[in-house]
């Protein structure tokens, strides 16, 4: 079985796969100081709850946008799973797609992995929106070439910054306002409208501009924790793929076996 690890800025997601089928998944807050020993105590208990053991893991693959977290995850693979972890984007796990950007090495691993998975699942030109700490918009053309994209502050990050900088504004939940009106009559209403509908307007505006620049019919694929919430309140999405990053890691692992 394969243990796929997606180490993001906010959470590290662990997924246990048999082939491309996800058998279990877990997440833990990202902390670069967390040691391999700490990871395995937590992970071993969760594996057992799902009916698995450490020895069932035969391979490990990692995608990370937090370089300081990588070492301890590699130690986890070596020490407790007796395998050398594959790292997305590093030999022998090359991307296998062209990155048509000015600085290929600076593109986040999660963005490229998403592009690989989306091109595998869907035909034609694609815009992939990933709701994470940042919200990323990435373009993959019909040939599978990564063309670049946009990085915007995530909605949680935007809300946290607003509350932190304005002393009298309360912390609110991220949810659609109860009324469809965009004229708030209370402070909370005004904040919900600004945060939620403002974010929807930002997404719709950027997607419209990207589609215009691409100049061909383009599908919009969403992934990440808030994808479903926004899908219910906008018509820009053609599909939701919640496990896009994990699928991309499984595909990279399969490719490494053929090398």
Protein Blocks (a to p, Z undefined) as FASTA:
>chain_A
ZZdddddfkbccddddehjacfbdcdddddfklcfklmmmmmmmmmmmnopafklpmbdc
dddfbfklmmmmmmmmmmmnopacddehiafbdgkiacddfblmlpcfklmmmmmmmmmm
pgcjdddddddfbdcdddddfkopafbdcddddfklmmmmmmmmmmkbccddddddfbfc
fcdfbfklmmmmmmmmmmmmmmmmmmmmmmmmnopacddddedjklmmmmmmcckbfbdc
fklmmmmmmmmmmmmmmZZ
